[in-house]
Amino acid sequence: MRHIIGVLVENKFGVLSRISGLFSGRGFNIESLTVAETDDPAISRMTIVTLGDDQIVEQITKQLNKLINVIKVIDFTDTDHVTRGLMLVKVSVEGSKRLEVLKLIEVFRARVIDMAAKSAIIEITGNEMKLKAFLDVLAPYGIKEINSTGIVAMNREVKARNRYKT
C-alpha cells in the first residue's frame, strides 16, 4: 500500500541525509520526496511517499520519531488531506499539432512556459490523477521530456464529510 508521510524537522545540516539514510538502511523505498522551509525558517517540512504495508509504515514512523531533529511525523493515509504535485512536460508541437496541444493545455488548466518551433514546455499542477491524465492525453503528440516534483500533502482543517452536514 502506498503511504504519504509528512515530517516536520529542524532545518539543520544533515537532517535530510539522516532521514534518507534511515529509509535506505532498512530497505524502505522512497517513491518521492519533497522538502521545503516552512513559514518558520528553523523548520522544514518533508513529504515522503513510500510503499509498504501498515506494519512497515508503522516501523518507519517509529524510526523517524526517534531521530533527534524530527519534530512531528504524520501518516496522511487515513486522514482527510489534499495532495499536489508540479510537473513540467516538454511536448512536440510541430505543424497542426500545435493548436490541438494548446486546447488540451486549456482544458487541464495548465500553461505554456516556453514555446519553440518544434516543442513547448508546459507547467501543470494537481493531484496525481490529474497529472497522469494529462500525460495520457499528451502521449500521442510526442512527449520529449518530463520533470516533476514529488507530492506535497496537507491535512484539511475541516473534514470533508462534516462540511456538508446540515
DSSP file with accessible surface (Angstrom, degrees, kcal/mol):
  #  RESIDUE AA STRUCTURE BP1 BP2  ACC     N-H-->O    O-->H-N    N-H-->O    O-->H-N    TCO  KAPPA ALPHA  PHI   PSI    X-CA   Y-CA   Z-CA
    1    1 A M              0   0  127      0, 0.0    51,-2.4     0, 0.0     2,-0.4   0.000 360.0 360.0 360.0 145.9    0.0    0.0    0.0
    2    2 A R  E     -A   51   0A  75     49,-0.2     2,-0.4    47,-0.0    49,-0.2  -0.685 360.0-169.9 -87.9 134.6    1.1    3.5   -0.8
    3    3 A H  E     -A   50   0A   1     47,-3.0    47,-2.5    -2,-0.4     2,-0.6  -0.967  16.1-152.2-127.0 141.0    1.6    5.9    2.1
    4    4 A I  E     -A   49   0A  15     -2,-0.4    72,-3.0    45,-0.2     2,-0.5  -0.966  19.8-169.1-110.1 120.7    2.2    9.6    2.2
    5    5 A I  E     -AB  48  75A   0     43,-3.4    43,-3.2    -2,-0.6     2,-0.4  -0.946   8.9-156.3-117.2 126.9    4.2   10.7    5.3
    6    6 A G  E     -AB  47  74A   2     68,-3.5    68,-3.3    -2,-0.5     2,-0.4  -0.848  11.8-171.7 -99.2 136.6    4.7   14.3    6.4
    7    7 A V  E     -AB  46  73A   1     39,-2.6    39,-2.9    -2,-0.4     2,-0.5  -0.980  13.1-156.6-133.6 119.8    7.7   15.0    8.6
    8    8 A L  E     +AB  45  72A  34     64,-2.7    63,-3.1    -2,-0.4    64,-1.5  -0.854  28.0 174.8 -91.1 127.7    8.4   18.3   10.3
    9    9 A V  E     -AB  44  70A   3     35,-2.8    35,-2.7    -2,-0.5    61,-0.2  -0.911  38.9 -95.7-132.5 158.9   12.1   18.6   11.0
   10   10 A E  E     -A   43   0A  60     59,-2.7     2,-2.0    -2,-0.3    33,-0.3  -0.546  43.3-118.5 -68.2 138.1   14.6   21.2   12.3
   11   11 A N        +     0   0   72     31,-3.1     2,-0.3    -2,-0.2    -1,-0.1  -0.544  67.0 134.1 -82.5  77.5   16.1   23.0    9.4
   12   12 A K    >   -     0   0  126     -2,-2.0     3,-1.6    57,-0.1     4,-0.4  -0.907  63.3 -83.9-129.6 157.2   19.7   21.8   10.1
   13   13 A F  T 3  S+     0   0  207     -2,-0.3    -1,-0.0     1,-0.2    -2,-0.0  -0.263 110.0  15.0 -57.2 132.1   22.6   20.4    8.1
   14   14 A G  T 3> S+     0   0   21      1,-0.0     4,-2.2     3,-0.0    -1,-0.2   0.342  86.5 114.0  89.9  -6.8   22.4   16.7    7.6
   15   15 A V  H <> S+     0   0    6     -3,-1.6     4,-2.3     2,-0.2     5,-0.2   0.944  79.4  48.4 -64.7 -45.8   18.8   16.1    8.5
   16   16 A L  H  > S+     0   0   79     -4,-0.4     4,-2.9     1,-0.2     5,-0.3   0.922 111.0  51.8 -59.4 -41.5   17.8   15.0    5.0
   17   17 A S  H  > S+     0   0   83      1,-0.2     4,-2.4     2,-0.2    -1,-0.2   0.910 109.3  49.2 -62.6 -42.1   20.8   12.7    4.9
   18   18 A R  H  X S+     0   0  108     -4,-2.2     4,-1.9     2,-0.2    -1,-0.2   0.904 113.7  46.2 -65.1 -40.8   19.8   11.0    8.2
   19   19 A I  H  X S+     0   0    2     -4,-2.3     4,-1.9     2,-0.2    -2,-0.2   0.949 115.1  44.6 -70.1 -45.9   16.2   10.5    7.1
   20   20 A S  H  X S+     0   0   45     -4,-2.9     4,-2.6     1,-0.2     5,-0.2   0.894 112.6  54.0 -65.9 -33.7   17.0    9.2    3.6
   21   21 A G  H  X S+     0   0   32     -4,-2.4     4,-3.0    -5,-0.3    -1,-0.2   0.868 103.7  56.0 -65.0 -36.1   19.7    7.0    5.3
   22   22 A L  H  X S+     0   0    8     -4,-1.9     4,-1.1     2,-0.2     6,-0.2   0.932 110.9  44.5 -59.6 -46.0   17.0    5.6    7.7
   23   23 A F  H  <>S+     0   0    2     -4,-1.9     5,-2.8     2,-0.2     3,-0.4   0.952 118.0  41.9 -65.1 -49.5   15.0    4.5    4.7
   24   24 A S  H ><5S+     0   0   88     -4,-2.6     3,-1.1     1,-0.2    -2,-0.2   0.898 110.5  57.2 -69.0 -36.3   17.9    3.0    2.7
   25   25 A G  H 3<5S+     0   0   61     -4,-3.0    -1,-0.2     1,-0.3    -2,-0.2   0.780 113.6  39.6 -64.6 -26.5   19.4    1.4    5.7
   26   26 A R  T 3<5S-     0   0  117     -4,-1.1    -1,-0.3    -3,-0.4    -2,-0.2   0.299 117.3-109.1-105.7   6.0   16.3   -0.5    6.4
   27   27 A G  T < 5 +     0   0   67     -3,-1.1     2,-0.4    -4,-0.3    -3,-0.2   0.714  67.1 146.6  77.1  22.3   15.5   -1.3    2.8
   28   28 A F      < -     0   0   24     -5,-2.8     2,-0.3    -6,-0.2    -1,-0.3  -0.778  42.3-134.6 -91.6 134.1   12.5    1.0    2.5
   29   29 A N        -     0   0  108     -2,-0.4    22,-0.7    22,-0.3     2,-0.7  -0.686   5.2-145.6 -89.3 138.4   12.0    2.6   -0.9
   30   30 A I  E     -C   50   0A  43     -2,-0.3    20,-0.2     1,-0.2     3,-0.1  -0.920  12.2-174.1-100.5 116.0   11.2    6.3   -1.2
   31   31 A E  E    S-     0   0A  86     18,-3.0     2,-0.3    -2,-0.7    19,-0.2   0.875  73.0  -7.8 -76.8 -41.4    8.9    6.8   -4.2
   32   32 A S  E     -C   49   0A  25     17,-1.3    17,-2.7   118,-0.1     2,-0.3  -0.985  61.6-167.1-152.0 156.4    9.1   10.6   -3.9
   33   33 A L  E     -C   48   0A  60     -2,-0.3     2,-0.4    15,-0.2   117,-0.3  -0.980   5.0-179.9-147.0 125.6   10.5   13.2   -1.5
   34   34 A T  E     -C   47   0A  22     13,-2.0    13,-2.3    -2,-0.3     2,-0.4  -0.979   4.7-177.0-125.3 144.8    9.9   16.9   -1.3
   35   35 A V  E     +C   46   0A  63     -2,-0.4     2,-0.3    11,-0.2    11,-0.2  -0.998  10.4 154.6-141.0 135.7   11.5   19.2    1.2
   36   36 A A  E     -C   45   0A  63      9,-1.6     9,-3.1    -2,-0.4     2,-0.1  -0.981  44.3 -96.8-157.3 154.7   11.0   22.9    1.8
   37   37 A E  E     -C   44   0A 115     -2,-0.3     7,-0.3     7,-0.3     2,-0.1  -0.383  39.4-139.3 -66.3 144.7   11.3   25.5    4.6
   38   38 A T        -     0   0   27      5,-2.7    -1,-0.1     2,-0.7     5,-0.1  -0.186  42.5 -77.2 -89.4-168.3    8.0   26.4    6.4
   39   39 A D  S    S+     0   0  165      1,-0.1     5,-0.1    -2,-0.1    -2,-0.1   0.720 126.4  66.3 -65.5 -17.9    6.9   29.8    7.5
   40   40 A D  S >  S-     0   0   72      3,-0.2     3,-2.6     1,-0.1    -2,-0.7  -0.915  81.0-150.2-102.0 113.7    9.4   29.3   10.3
   41   41 A P  T 3  S+     0   0   80      0, 0.0    -1,-0.1     0, 0.0    -2,-0.1   0.697  94.7  62.3 -60.7 -15.3   12.9   29.3    8.8
   42   42 A A  T 3  S+     0   0   58    -32,-0.1   -31,-3.1    -5,-0.1     2,-0.4   0.560 101.7  60.3 -84.1  -8.0   14.1   27.0   11.6
   43   43 A I  E <   -A   10   0A  41     -3,-2.6    -5,-2.7   -33,-0.3     2,-0.3  -0.973  62.9-167.3-126.6 136.5   11.6   24.3   10.5
   44   44 A S  E     -AC   9  37A   6    -35,-2.7   -35,-2.8    -2,-0.4     2,-0.5  -0.871  14.0-139.3-116.8 154.1   11.3   22.4    7.2
   45   45 A R  E     -AC   8  36A  76     -9,-3.1    -9,-1.6    -2,-0.3     2,-0.4  -0.953  15.6-166.6-114.5 129.0    8.5   20.1    6.0
   46   46 A M  E     -AC   7  35A   2    -39,-2.9   -39,-2.6    -2,-0.5     2,-0.5  -0.901   7.0-161.4-110.1 142.4    9.2   16.9    4.2
   47   47 A T  E     -AC   6  34A   3    -13,-2.3   -13,-2.0    -2,-0.4     2,-0.5  -0.990  14.2-173.8-122.1 119.2    6.6   14.9    2.3
   48   48 A I  E     -AC   5  33A   0    -43,-3.2   -43,-3.4    -2,-0.5     2,-0.5  -0.953  11.4-160.5-117.5 127.9    7.7   11.3    1.7
   49   49 A V  E     +AC   4  32A   0    -17,-2.7   -18,-3.0    -2,-0.5   -17,-1.3  -0.938  25.1 163.1-106.7 126.0    5.8    8.8   -0.4
   50   50 A T  E     -AC   3  30A   0    -47,-2.5   -47,-3.0    -2,-0.5     2,-0.4  -0.924  32.4-124.8-139.1 162.7    6.7    5.2    0.2
   51   51 A L  E     +A    2   0A  84    -22,-0.7   -22,-0.3    -2,-0.3     2,-0.2  -0.881  51.2 102.5-109.7 143.3    5.3    1.8   -0.4
   52   52 A G        -     0   0   13    -51,-2.4    -2,-0.1    -2,-0.4   -24,-0.0  -0.800  64.2 -83.0 161.0 160.2    4.7   -0.8    2.3
   53   53 A D     >  -     0   0   81     -2,-0.2     4,-2.4     1,-0.1     5,-0.2  -0.234  55.5 -92.7 -76.4 174.2    2.0   -2.5    4.4
   54   54 A D  H  > S+     0   0  100      1,-0.2     4,-2.5     2,-0.2     5,-0.2   0.859 125.8  54.6 -58.0 -36.6    0.7   -0.8    7.6
   55   55 A Q  H  > S+     0   0  148      2,-0.2     4,-2.1     1,-0.2    -1,-0.2   0.920 109.1  47.0 -65.3 -42.2    3.3   -2.7    9.7
   56   56 A I  H  > S+     0   0   54      2,-0.2     4,-2.5     1,-0.2    -2,-0.2   0.932 113.2  48.3 -65.1 -44.0    6.2   -1.4    7.7
   57   57 A V  H  X S+     0   0    2     -4,-2.4     4,-2.9     2,-0.2     5,-0.2   0.900 109.3  53.2 -66.6 -36.5    4.9    2.2    7.7
   58   58 A E  H  X S+     0   0  102     -4,-2.5     4,-2.4    -5,-0.2    -1,-0.2   0.927 109.7  49.2 -61.8 -40.5    4.4    2.0   11.5
   59   59 A Q  H  X S+     0   0   93     -4,-2.1     4,-2.3     2,-0.2    -2,-0.2   0.916 111.0  50.2 -63.7 -41.4    8.0    0.8   11.8
   60   60 A I  H  X S+     0   0    0     -4,-2.5     4,-2.8     2,-0.2    -2,-0.2   0.943 111.1  47.5 -61.8 -48.2    9.1    3.8    9.5
   61   61 A T  H  X S+     0   0   24     -4,-2.9     4,-2.4     1,-0.2    -1,-0.2   0.892 111.5  50.9 -65.5 -36.6    7.2    6.3   11.6
   62   62 A K  H  X S+     0   0  114     -4,-2.4     4,-0.9    -5,-0.2    -1,-0.2   0.920 112.0  47.0 -64.4 -42.3    8.6    5.0   14.9
   63   63 A Q  H  X S+     0   0   36     -4,-2.3     4,-0.6     1,-0.2     3,-0.5   0.900 111.8  51.0 -65.9 -39.5   12.1    5.1   13.5
   64   64 A L  H >< S+     0   0    0     -4,-2.8     3,-1.3     1,-0.2     6,-0.2   0.919 106.2  54.9 -62.9 -42.8   11.5    8.7   12.2
   65   65 A N  H 3< S+     0   0   92     -4,-2.4    -1,-0.2     1,-0.3    -2,-0.2   0.737 102.1  59.2 -63.2 -22.2   10.2    9.8   15.6
   66   66 A K  H 3< S+     0   0  154     -4,-0.9    -1,-0.3    -3,-0.5    -2,-0.2   0.699  81.0 102.5 -79.0 -19.8   13.4    8.5   17.2
   67   67 A L  S X< S-     0   0   42     -3,-1.3     3,-1.4    -4,-0.6   -52,-0.0  -0.472  75.2-133.3 -69.6 137.6   15.6   10.9   15.1
   68   68 A I  T 3  S+     0   0  147      1,-0.3    -1,-0.1    -2,-0.2    -4,-0.0   0.807 100.8  48.2 -65.9 -32.2   16.7   13.8   17.2
   69   69 A N  T 3  S+     0   0   15    -60,-0.1   -59,-2.7   -59,-0.1     2,-0.5   0.442  86.5 105.1 -91.2   3.0   15.9   16.6   14.6
   70   70 A V  E <   +B    9   0A  18     -3,-1.4   -61,-0.3   -61,-0.2     3,-0.1  -0.723  41.5 177.7 -87.6 127.7   12.4   15.2   13.8
   71   71 A I  E     -     0   0A  83    -63,-3.1     2,-0.3    -2,-0.5   -62,-0.2   0.853  65.5  -3.5 -94.3 -43.9    9.6   17.3   15.4
   72   72 A K  E     -B    8   0A 115    -64,-1.5   -64,-2.7     2,-0.0     2,-0.4  -0.992  53.9-155.6-155.3 143.5    6.5   15.6   14.1
   73   73 A V  E     -B    7   0A  25     -2,-0.3     2,-0.4   -66,-0.2   -66,-0.2  -0.982  13.2-174.6-123.6 131.5    5.6   12.7   11.8
   74   74 A I  E     -B    6   0A  31    -68,-3.3   -68,-3.5    -2,-0.4     2,-0.7  -0.991  16.1-155.0-128.5 125.2    2.2   12.4   10.1
   75   75 A D  E     -B    5   0A  51     -2,-0.4     3,-0.5   -70,-0.2   -70,-0.2  -0.892   9.5-167.8 -95.2 112.7    0.9    9.5    8.1
   76   76 A F    >   +     0   0    2    -72,-3.0     3,-1.9    -2,-0.7   -71,-0.1   0.545  59.8 100.5 -77.5  -6.8   -1.7   11.1    5.8
   77   77 A T  T 3  S+     0   0   30    -73,-0.4    -1,-0.2     1,-0.3     4,-0.1   0.868  91.5  28.1 -52.1 -50.0   -3.1    7.7    4.6
   78   78 A D  T 3  S+     0   0  143     -3,-0.5    -1,-0.3     2,-0.1     2,-0.3   0.134 107.9  90.9-101.3  21.4   -6.2    7.6    6.8
   79   79 A T  S <  S-     0   0   52     -3,-1.9     2,-0.8    80,-0.0    -3,-0.0  -0.744  85.4-104.8-113.0 163.2   -6.7   11.3    7.1
   80   80 A D        +     0   0   42     -2,-0.3    76,-2.8    76,-0.1     2,-0.3  -0.779  63.9 151.0 -85.0 108.5   -8.7   13.8    5.1
   81   81 A H  E     -D  155   0B  49     -2,-0.8     2,-0.4    74,-0.3    74,-0.2  -0.878  44.0-127.5-139.7 169.0   -5.9   15.6    3.2
   82   82 A V  E     -D  154   0B  48     72,-2.6    72,-1.9    -2,-0.3     2,-0.4  -0.954  22.6-168.0-119.5 137.9   -5.0   17.4    0.0
   83   83 A T  E     +D  153   0B  20     -2,-0.4     2,-0.3    70,-0.2    70,-0.2  -0.950   7.4 175.0-125.2 149.9   -2.1   16.5   -2.3
   84   84 A R  E     -D  152   0B 120     68,-2.0    68,-2.6    -2,-0.4     2,-0.3  -0.991   7.3-172.5-147.7 153.9   -0.5   18.3   -5.2
   85   85 A G  E     -E  126   0C   5     41,-2.0    41,-1.7    -2,-0.3     2,-0.4  -0.955  17.7-135.0-140.8 158.6    2.5   18.0   -7.5
   86   86 A L  E     -E  125   0C  56     64,-0.4    63,-2.8    -2,-0.3     2,-0.4  -0.957  22.8-175.1-116.6 136.4    4.1   20.1  -10.1
   87   87 A M  E     -EF 124 148C  16     37,-2.7    37,-2.3    -2,-0.4     2,-0.5  -0.996  16.1-158.0-135.0 137.9    5.1   18.8  -13.5
   88   88 A L  E     -EF 123 147C  60     59,-3.4    59,-2.5    -2,-0.4     2,-0.4  -0.968  17.8-172.1-109.3 130.4    7.0   20.3  -16.4
   89   89 A V  E     -EF 122 146C   0     33,-2.4    33,-2.9    -2,-0.5     2,-0.6  -0.990  15.1-156.1-128.1 125.0    6.4   18.5  -19.7
   90   90 A K  E     +EF 121 145C  62     55,-2.9    54,-3.2    -2,-0.4    55,-1.5  -0.906  26.6 177.2 -98.2 121.3    8.2   19.1  -23.0
   91   91 A V  E     -EF 120 143C   0     29,-2.5    29,-2.2    -2,-0.6    52,-0.2  -0.937  34.3-104.8-128.5 149.1    6.0   18.0  -25.8
   92   92 A S  E     +E  119   0C   8     50,-2.4    27,-0.3    -2,-0.3    26,-0.1  -0.510  34.1 173.2 -70.3 133.9    6.2   18.1  -29.6
   93   93 A V        +     0   0    0     25,-1.8     5,-0.4    -2,-0.2    26,-0.2  -0.098  20.3 152.4-133.2  36.9    4.0   20.9  -31.2
   94   94 A E    >   -     0   0   89     24,-0.5     3,-1.7     3,-0.1     4,-0.2  -0.416  59.6 -32.7 -73.4 142.1    5.1   20.7  -34.8
   95   95 A G  T >  S-     0   0   68      1,-0.3     3,-1.3    22,-0.3     4,-0.3  -0.178 129.8   0.0  58.3-131.0    2.7   21.7  -37.5
   96   96 A S  T 3> S+     0   0   99      1,-0.2     4,-0.9     2,-0.1     3,-0.3   0.629 120.4  74.6 -70.6 -13.2   -1.0   21.1  -37.0
   97   97 A K  H <> S+     0   0   72     -3,-1.7     4,-2.7     1,-0.2     5,-0.3   0.794  78.9  76.4 -67.7 -27.8   -0.4   19.5  -33.5
   98   98 A R  H <> S+     0   0   77     -3,-1.3     4,-2.3    -5,-0.4    -1,-0.2   0.919  95.6  43.7 -54.2 -50.1    0.3   23.0  -32.0
   99   99 A L  H  > S+     0   0  110     -4,-0.3     4,-2.0    -3,-0.3    -1,-0.2   0.912 113.7  51.5 -65.5 -40.4   -3.4   24.1  -31.8
  100  100 A E  H  X S+     0   0   90     -4,-0.9     4,-1.9     1,-0.2    -1,-0.2   0.925 110.9  47.8 -62.6 -43.9   -4.6   20.7  -30.5
  101  101 A V  H  X S+     0   0    0     -4,-2.7     4,-2.4     1,-0.2    -2,-0.2   0.920 109.0  53.9 -64.9 -40.7   -2.0   20.8  -27.7
  102  102 A L  H  X S+     0   0   62     -4,-2.3     4,-1.7    -5,-0.3    -1,-0.2   0.881 107.4  51.3 -62.5 -35.5   -2.9   24.3  -26.8
  103  103 A K  H  X S+     0   0  128     -4,-2.0     4,-2.1     2,-0.2    -1,-0.2   0.908 109.5  49.8 -67.5 -39.9   -6.5   23.3  -26.4
  104  104 A L  H  X S+     0   0   36     -4,-1.9     4,-2.1     1,-0.2    -2,-0.2   0.901 106.8  55.5 -64.4 -38.8   -5.6   20.4  -24.2
  105  105 A I  H  <>S+     0   0    9     -4,-2.4     5,-2.7     1,-0.2     4,-0.3   0.921 108.3  48.7 -59.9 -41.1   -3.5   22.7  -22.0
  106  106 A E  H ><5S+     0   0  159     -4,-1.7     3,-1.3     1,-0.2    -1,-0.2   0.916 108.2  53.3 -65.7 -43.6   -6.5   25.0  -21.5
  107  107 A V  H 3<5S+     0   0  110     -4,-2.1    -1,-0.2     1,-0.3    -2,-0.2   0.898 113.6  42.8 -59.4 -39.8   -8.8   22.0  -20.6
  108  108 A F  T 3<5S-     0   0   35     -4,-2.1    -1,-0.3    -5,-0.1    -2,-0.2   0.393 110.5-121.2 -89.3   5.1   -6.3   20.9  -17.9
  109  109 A R  T < 5 +     0   0  215     -3,-1.3    16,-0.3    -4,-0.3    -3,-0.2   0.873  67.2 139.1  54.6  37.9   -5.7   24.5  -16.7
  110  110 A A      < -     0   0   15     -5,-2.7     2,-0.3    -6,-0.2    14,-0.2  -0.380  41.0-139.9 -93.7-178.4   -2.0   24.1  -17.4
  111  111 A R  E     -G  123   0C 145     12,-2.2    12,-3.2    -2,-0.1     2,-0.5  -0.998  12.3-117.4-149.4 149.3    0.1   26.8  -19.0
  112  112 A V  E     +G  122   0C  50     -2,-0.3    10,-0.2    10,-0.2     3,-0.1  -0.692  27.6 174.5 -81.6 127.8    2.8   27.1  -21.6
  113  113 A I  E    S+     0   0C  74      8,-2.9     2,-0.3    -2,-0.5     9,-0.2   0.521  71.2  18.7-112.0  -9.8    6.0   28.5  -20.0
  114  114 A D  E     -G  121   0C  87      7,-1.3     7,-2.9     2,-0.0     2,-0.4  -0.924  63.1-168.8-158.0 136.5    8.2   28.1  -23.1
  115  115 A M  E     +G  120   0C  70     -2,-0.3     2,-0.2     5,-0.2     5,-0.2  -0.994  10.5 170.6-130.1 129.1    7.4   27.8  -26.8
  116  116 A A        -     0   0   45      3,-3.1   -23,-0.0    -2,-0.4    -2,-0.0  -0.698  50.6 -91.4-122.9 179.4    9.8   26.9  -29.6
  117  117 A A  S    S+     0   0   81     -2,-0.2   -22,-0.3     1,-0.2     3,-0.1   0.884 122.9  19.9 -62.4 -37.3    9.3   26.0  -33.2
  118  118 A K  S    S+     0   0  126      1,-0.1   -25,-1.8   -24,-0.1   -24,-0.5   0.520 126.6  28.1-113.2  -8.2    9.1   22.2  -32.6
  119  119 A S  E     -E   92   0C  18    -27,-0.3    -3,-3.1   -26,-0.2     2,-0.3  -0.979  53.8-151.5-150.5 163.3    8.3   21.9  -28.9
  120  120 A A  E     -EG  91 115C   0    -29,-2.2   -29,-2.5    -2,-0.3     2,-0.5  -0.981  15.1-138.5-134.1 146.8    6.6   23.5  -25.9
  121  121 A I  E     -EG  90 114C  42     -7,-2.9    -8,-2.9    -2,-0.3    -7,-1.3  -0.943  25.9-164.3-105.5 126.2    7.3   23.3  -22.2
  122  122 A I  E     -EG  89 112C   0    -33,-2.9   -33,-2.4    -2,-0.5     2,-0.5  -0.911   9.9-151.6-115.9 138.5    4.1   23.1  -20.2
  123  123 A E  E     +EG  88 111C  51    -12,-3.2   -12,-2.2    -2,-0.4     2,-0.4  -0.905  21.7 169.8-107.4 131.7    3.6   23.6  -16.5
  124  124 A I  E     -E   87   0C   2    -37,-2.3   -37,-2.7    -2,-0.5     2,-0.3  -0.999  12.9-168.8-141.7 141.2    0.8   21.8  -14.7
  125  125 A T  E     +E   86   0C  74     -2,-0.4     2,-0.3   -16,-0.3   -39,-0.2  -0.926  33.1  97.9-123.2 154.2   -0.1   21.3  -11.0
  126  126 A G  E     -E   85   0C   3    -41,-1.7   -41,-2.0    -2,-0.3    -2,-0.0  -0.946  68.8 -46.5 159.8-175.6   -2.6   19.0   -9.5
  127  127 A N     >  -     0   0   62     -2,-0.3     4,-2.2   -43,-0.2     3,-0.3  -0.270  64.4 -96.1 -76.9 172.3   -3.2   15.7   -7.8
  128  128 A E  H  > S+     0   0   44      1,-0.2     4,-2.6     2,-0.2     5,-0.2   0.858 122.4  55.5 -61.1 -36.4   -1.6   12.6   -9.2
  129  129 A M  H  > S+     0   0  153      2,-0.2     4,-2.5     1,-0.2    -1,-0.2   0.919 109.0  47.4 -63.7 -42.3   -4.7   11.5  -11.1
  130  130 A K  H  > S+     0   0   62     -3,-0.3     4,-2.5     2,-0.2    -2,-0.2   0.931 112.6  49.1 -64.1 -43.3   -4.8   14.9  -13.0
  131  131 A L  H  X S+     0   0   13     -4,-2.2     4,-2.1     1,-0.2    -2,-0.2   0.917 113.0  46.7 -64.3 -41.6   -1.1   14.7  -13.8
  132  132 A K  H  X S+     0   0  134     -4,-2.6     4,-2.3    -5,-0.2    -1,-0.2   0.911 111.6  51.1 -66.4 -41.2   -1.4   11.2  -15.1
  133  133 A A  H  X S+     0   0   39     -4,-2.5     4,-2.0    -5,-0.2    -2,-0.2   0.904 108.6  52.5 -62.8 -39.0   -4.4   12.0  -17.2
  134  134 A F  H  X S+     0   0    0     -4,-2.5     4,-1.8     1,-0.2    -1,-0.2   0.928 109.6  48.1 -62.8 -43.9   -2.6   15.0  -18.7
  135  135 A L  H  X S+     0   0   34     -4,-2.1     4,-2.0     1,-0.2    -1,-0.2   0.893 108.4  56.0 -63.6 -38.1    0.3   12.8  -19.6
  136  136 A D  H  < S+     0   0  119     -4,-2.3    -1,-0.2     1,-0.2    -2,-0.2   0.906 110.6  43.1 -61.4 -41.9   -2.1   10.2  -21.2
  137  137 A V  H  < S+     0   0   51     -4,-2.0    -1,-0.2     1,-0.2    -2,-0.2   0.791 116.5  48.0 -77.2 -25.2   -3.6   12.8  -23.5
  138  138 A L  H >X S+     0   0    0     -4,-1.8     3,-2.0    -5,-0.2     4,-0.7   0.754  90.3  83.7 -82.1 -24.5   -0.3   14.3  -24.4
  139  139 A A  G >< S+     0   0   56     -4,-2.0     3,-1.5     1,-0.3     4,-0.4   0.861  84.5  55.9 -50.4 -44.7    1.4   11.0  -25.1
  140  140 A P  G 34 S+     0   0  106      0, 0.0    -1,-0.3     0, 0.0    -2,-0.1   0.754 103.9  56.6 -63.3 -19.4    0.1   10.7  -28.7
  141  141 A Y  G <4 S-     0   0   39     -3,-2.0    -2,-0.2    -4,-0.2   -49,-0.1   0.620 124.3 -95.1 -86.1 -14.4    1.7   14.1  -29.6
  142  142 A G    <<  -     0   0   32     -3,-1.5   -50,-2.4    -4,-0.7     2,-0.5   0.837  31.0-142.7 100.6  84.2    5.1   13.0  -28.5
  143  143 A I  E     -F   91   0C  53     -4,-0.4   -52,-0.3   -52,-0.2     3,-0.1  -0.651  17.9-177.8 -76.3 126.0    6.4   13.8  -25.0
  144  144 A K  E     -     0   0C 109    -54,-3.2     2,-0.3    -2,-0.5   -53,-0.2   0.764  62.8  -2.7 -94.9 -31.9   10.0   14.6  -25.2
  145  145 A E  E     -F   90   0C 113    -55,-1.5   -55,-2.9     2,-0.0     2,-0.4  -0.974  54.8-162.0-162.8 145.5   10.8   15.1  -21.5
  146  146 A I  E     +F   89   0C  79     -2,-0.3     2,-0.4   -57,-0.2   -57,-0.2  -0.999   9.3 174.1-133.9 137.2    9.2   15.1  -18.1
  147  147 A N  E     +F   88   0C 111    -59,-2.5   -59,-3.4    -2,-0.4     2,-0.3  -0.989  13.4 173.0-139.2 131.7   10.4   16.6  -14.8
  148  148 A S  E     -F   87   0C  65     -2,-0.4   -61,-0.2   -61,-0.2     2,-0.1  -0.973  28.6-126.1-140.4 154.6    8.2   16.6  -11.7
  149  149 A T        -     0   0   68    -63,-2.8  -115,-0.1    -2,-0.3     3,-0.1  -0.380  41.0-101.2 -80.2 172.4    8.3   17.5   -8.1
  150  150 A G        -     0   0   12   -117,-0.3   -64,-0.4     1,-0.1     2,-0.2  -0.259  51.8 -74.7 -80.5-179.2    7.3   14.9   -5.5
  151  151 A I        -     0   0    9    -66,-0.1     2,-0.4  -104,-0.1  -117,-0.2  -0.550  40.7-158.9 -77.7 140.8    3.9   15.0   -3.9
  152  152 A V  E     -D   84   0B  70    -68,-2.6   -68,-2.0    -2,-0.2     2,-0.3  -0.935  14.1-170.1-115.0 147.0    3.2   17.6   -1.2
  153  153 A A  E     -D   83   0B   6     -2,-0.4     2,-0.3   -70,-0.2   -70,-0.2  -0.964  13.7-179.9-139.0 153.2    0.4   17.0    1.3
  154  154 A M  E     -D   82   0B 112    -72,-1.9   -72,-2.6    -2,-0.3     2,-0.1  -0.971  31.2-113.6-152.7 136.7   -1.5   18.8    4.0
  155  155 A N  E     -D   81   0B  67     -2,-0.3   -74,-0.3   -74,-0.2     2,-0.2  -0.435  36.1-113.4 -67.4 144.7   -4.4   17.8    6.3
  156  156 A R        -     0   0  101    -76,-2.8   -76,-0.1     1,-0.1     3,-0.1  -0.495  14.2-135.9 -73.6 150.2   -7.7   19.6    5.7
  157  157 A E  S    S+     0   0  187      1,-0.2     2,-0.4    -2,-0.2    -1,-0.1   0.920  93.5  32.1 -70.3 -46.2   -8.8   21.9    8.6
  158  158 A V  S    S-     0   0   73     -3,-0.0    -1,-0.2     2,-0.0     2,-0.1  -0.946  94.9-112.4-115.2 132.9  -12.4   20.6    8.4
  159  159 A K    >>  -     0   0  100     -2,-0.4     4,-1.3     1,-0.1     3,-0.9  -0.405  23.8-128.4 -64.8 138.5  -13.2   17.0    7.5
  160  160 A A  H 3> S+     0   0   31      1,-0.2     4,-0.8     2,-0.2     3,-0.4   0.872 106.5  55.5 -57.5 -40.3  -15.0   16.9    4.1
  161  161 A R  H 34 S+     0   0  171      1,-0.2    -1,-0.2     2,-0.2     3,-0.2   0.829 109.1  48.2 -67.5 -26.1  -17.8   14.7    5.4
  162  162 A N  H X4 S+     0   0   74     -3,-0.9     3,-1.1     1,-0.2    -1,-0.2   0.747  98.4  70.5 -80.9 -23.3  -18.6   17.3    8.2
  163  163 A R  H 3< S+     0   0  110     -4,-1.3    -1,-0.2    -3,-0.4    -2,-0.2   0.811 101.2  43.5 -64.5 -31.0  -18.5   20.2    5.8
  164  164 A Y  T 3< S+     0   0  174     -4,-0.8    -1,-0.2    -3,-0.2     2,-0.1   0.295  82.9 120.1-103.6  11.0  -21.8   19.2    4.1
  165  165 A K    <         0   0  153     -3,-1.1    -3,-0.0    -4,-0.1    -4,-0.0  -0.493 360.0 360.0 -72.3 145.4  -23.8   18.3    7.2
  166  166 A T              0   0  190     -2,-0.1    -1,-0.1     0, 0.0    -2,-0.0  -0.617 360.0 360.0-106.1 360.0  -27.0   20.3    7.7
